[in-house]
Amino acid sequence: MRRGFVAMLILASSLYGATEPASRLKELISVEGVRENQLIGYGLVVGLAGTGDKRQTGFPTQTLTNMLERMGVSVSPSAIQVRNTAAVMVTATLPPFAQPGTRIDINVAAMGDATNLQGGLLILTPLKSAAGQVYAVAQGPVVTGGFVAGRGGGGNTQTVNHPTAGRVPQGAIVELTPPSTLNANMMRLQLRRPDSTNAARIAAAVNRRFASDRGAVARAQSPALVVVDLPPNYKERAVEFLAAVESLRIETDRPAKIVINERTGTIALGKDIRLAPVSVLHGGLTVEIETTYDVSQPEPFSKGETTVVPKVGVGVKEEKAKQVNLKEGATVDDLVRALQAIGATARDIIAILQNLQSAGALEADLEVI
């Protein structure tokens, strides 16, 4: 049987095409040393309605026993039922320059065989960096965004989203300032998308705004890095200088590019991508294979048995080739519109674009993901 192919075609005049409108540097760069930091911790969620970890999961019992021991309660691990408790992994992203007392959101996910964290309470959990330093502590009620409904004993249950993972909004308090610094003498601007043209334009824009009698203050060190020396009047005002730099605008330049995802049938391409004069001849060959089953019945009073005999039929249908002519100056947008007019599918368009690139008629990079 023939299978359908559902496709999404995205045409964007500013996607990997010609020069885009002026963009703020704030959207194009980040500052070296000013970055987020990932935190992780191990904790317990209590107060679950019998949906926590089972007896065979040993580490929640050990964790609960150790916590009670620190609180002055001595109890044997074998005497604890952990059905209302779940061991969880807690993660958070610490923003740059976060000050002690700042609250941040945290993510909570079950580690054992707990089935639902709904209604649970995360108890005090230290959040550490990769080096083991505690930067925040987390505690609070878990919001799952999902639920499990039904009795469950007879299999009549309904699960929505993922009830074994959730969040605690503003659930962590920062205890230690992260290592984010602004250099008082020099800033290194990192391009989020390395490009030589954009790096040169960023350096030129900064120099037009801040150059002094001493000469240029910015230089493009590589396609991914622009080094800026702080002007003398901003030596003690690094934050103000960064704010002024981020407000500058340049015309960004990006290489022409077409992105294809054949698994989903998605094609993202720019409308202004040029094509060389080309003629496209495309035809289709359809092969249909159909299997039918006949029943072979033996003669009356014979010793034969009734059997099912499959019959396979193969049909081949070849469509007439359809031609598309594009003149000089045509764009990929013109090509797509012409192909859609003759009934081409997304899979046909993908094949034609790949052939055009091989023929040297496509002035863009073709990336298949």
N, C-alpha and C positions, 0 to 999 in steps of 0.2 A: 504494500500500500504506500502511496505517496504521503510524505509528512509535510505539514505546513511549515513555513519559515516566517516568523513574526519579526519585524525589524523596526528600528527607530533610527531616523536620519536627522542629524543635527546640523543645521547650517548656521554659522555665526560669522558675521562680517568681520568681527574683531578677533576670531579664534585662529591663532597662528597664521595670520595673514599679514597685511601691510601694516604700516605704522599706526599705532593706536592713539587715541586722544591722550592728552597730558595726564599723567598719573602722579599721585603724591609719592614721595620717597618712602613715606611710612608704610605703604603697601608693598614696596619693592625690597626693602632692606631690613636687616636686624643688626644689632650692635654686639660685637664680640664681647663676651663676659656678661651680657644681660640675657639670661635664659631661664627657662623653667627647670625644675628639678623633680624627679619622680621619687615618691616615697612608698614604702611598703610595710605592712605589719601583720601580725597574726593575733587573732582575738577570738572571743566567744560571743555568740548571740544567744540570749536567754529569753525565756517567756514564750516559747513556741508551744502550740497546742498539739503536742505529740508528734510533730513533724520534724523533729531534730534528728541527730545522728543515732544510729542503732548501736546495740551492744558490741557488734563486731568491729566497729570503728574505735580503736583504742585511744588515740591521742586526745579526743575531747575529754574523756574521763581523766586522763593524766593531767591535762591542763586545768580542769576544774578542781581536782584534788590539790594541785600546787597552789592555786589561787586561794582556796579555803585555808590551806596551811599558813599562808602569809597573813591571813586574817585571824589566826588563832584558833581555827576549827580543824581538829584532827579527825580525818575520816578515811576509811579504807576505800580504794578505788572500786573494789568489787561490790561495795554497798551503795554505789551511786547509779541512779537511772538517768541517762542523758537524753531521753526522748524529747525533752523540752529545751535542749541545748544543742547548738551546732557550732562546730569549728569553722571559722571563716578566714579568708584572706582579705585584708583591707589595703586598698591602694588610693593614692591621692597625688595630685600634681601641685607642687609648691610654686607659686608665681614668683618672679624675680622681685627683689626688694620687699618681700612680705615681712611685716614687722611683728614682733611678739604681741599676741593678743588678737591678731587677725584670724578670722574664721574662713575655712575653705571646705569645699564639698569633698566627700569621700565615696568610694565605691566598695561594696561588700559582696563577696561571692562565697558560696558554700564550698568546703574542701572535701567533706566526707559524703555520706549517703543521705543527708538531710533532704527532704522533699519539698519543703516550703519554708521561707524565712518571713512570711507575712506575719505582722504583729510582733516581731522580735525586737529586742533591745540589745544593741551593741554595748558591751561594757568596756571600761577604760582600756584603750589599746595604744601603745606607743607606735609612732610611725617613724621609720628610719630610712636614711639614705643608703646607697650602695656601700658606703664606707662604715655603716653601722652607727652613725650619729643620729640621735633622736632630734627631729626638727618639729614634730607636732604630736599631739595626743588626740585620740578620737573617742567619742562616746555619743550615743543617742539612738532614737528609734529608727528602724530600717524601713524605708519605703520601697516596696518591690516593684510596683507597676504591673504586677501580674498576680494571678490567684489560681487556686485549684478548688473546684466545686464538685460536690458529689460524695457519695458514701465511700466509694473506693473498694469496699469488700467484694462487691459483685462486678467490679470493673466499670461501673457507671460514674465516670469522672470527666470533668472538662477542665483543661488547663489552658490558661491565657498567658501569652508571653513567657517569661522565664522567672518563675517564682523563687528560684534558688539564687538569684542575684538581685541586688538593689543598691540604693544610695541612701546616704544620710546628708541631706542638705545642710551646709554650714555645720557639719558634725565634727570638725577637727579645729583645734586651736593651735596656732603657731607658737612655738616656744623658743625658737632660735632663728635668727635672721639668716637667710641663705647666702652663699658666697657670690653675690652679684655686685660688681663694682663698675663705676665709670671712671676712666682714667682722666686725670685733670689736665694732661698735656696732649693726649692723642686719642683718637677714636678709630676703630677699625670697623668699617661698614661692610657687612656680608650680604651679598645679593642672594635672595631666596631662589632665583633662577639664574645661574651664571650665564653671562653674555658679555662679550667684549664691547659691543656697541653701547649697551646700556651702562656698563661700568664707566666708559669714557664720558658718556653724557652726564652721569651722576657727578663725576669729578669736575666737569666743566660747569655744571649748575652750582655746585658748592663754591667754586672759585669766583664765579660771577657775583655771588652774594657776599662772600667773606674775604676775598683776596685783598691784600693791603700792599703798602709800599715794600714790604719784605718779600713779596712774590706770592705764588700760589700756595694754598694751604691744603689742597687735596690732590691726590694722584691715584690713578688706577694701577694697583700693584698686580692684579690678575683679573681674569674675567669674573671672578667670584669675590673680589676684595678691593675696597677703596679705602685708602689710609688718609685720615684727615688730622692735621695739626690744629689744635685749638688756637684761635686768634688771641692776641694778648688781652683784649678786653673781655674775653670769656674764660680766662684761666681759672677763676673761682666760681664760674657759673656753667658747669658742664651740663646740667639738666636743661637750662635755658638754651644753650647752644644746640643740644640734641633736638629740642622742640622746634627750633628754627630750621634745622636741617630737614627734619621730617615733613615740614610744611612745604618744602620746595617741590616743584613739579617738573617733570621731563616727559618728552614723547618717547614712549617705550617702543622697542623694536624686537620682534620675535620672528624666528624662522618659520617659513611656511611648513605646515605639518598636517597630515591626515592620520587620524587614529581610528583603527578598525578593531572591533571585538566580534569575531565571527561566531563565537559561542552564543552571544545574545543578539547578534545582528545589528549592532549599534555602530554607526559611522559618524564621527565628528570631524568636520572639515570647514575650512574657511571659504567664504563666497568669492574672495578676490584672488584665489590661487590661480595662476595663469597656466594655460595649456599651449603647447606648440601646435601648429596646424596638423590635424590628424583626422583620419577616417576610421570609424569603429564599425566592424562587421561582427554581429553577434547572432548566433543561432542556438536553438535548444534541442536537446535530445531527451525524450521522456521514455523511460522504461517502466512498465507496470507488470508486476508479477502477482498472479492471483491463484490461490489454491482452493479447489473444491473437493468435496468428499462424496464418493458414490458408495452405495451399499451393494455388495456382491452377495446375492441370495442363492444357496445351493438348490438343486432339484429336489422335489418332494420325495421323502422316504430314502434320500441318499445319506451317506455318512459325512457329507461336507458340512462346514461351519460357516455361519454368516460373518463376513469380514467387511471392514471399511477400507476402500481403496482411494487414496488421494490422487487427484489429477491436477497437475501444475500447468497453467497456461501463461505464456510470456507474450506480451504485446509491446511493440516498439513503435513510437511515433516521433518523427523528426519534424520540427518546425522550420519554416523558411527563415533564412537569415534576414535580419533587419539591419539596415545601415543608418548610421548617424554621421553626418559631416559637420565638422566644426572649423570655422575660419580662424585666421590669425587674430589674436587678442581675446579669444574665448576663455572663459573661466571654468572652474570645476562646477560652479553653480549652474552655468549654461549646460554643461555635460549632464548633470544630474537631472535637470528639468527635461532634457531631450530623452534621456533613458526612461524616465518615468512616463513620458508621453507614449512610448512604444511598449509599455507594460513590463519593464525590467524590474526584477525583485532586488532586494538588498544583497542577496548572494551574487546576483549577476553584476551589480555595481562593484562589489568587492573584487570580483575576478577581473573586471574591466580596468579598475584602477591599478591593480597589480600588473596587468599587461602594459598599461600606459607607462608605468614607471620603468619597466624593463625595456620599453621602446625608446626611453629618453624624452617622452613627450610631456611628462608631468613635472612641473617645477616646484616640487615639494617633497619632504621626507614622508615616507609611508611607514607607519609603525603599527604592527599587529600585536595586540595584547590578549 
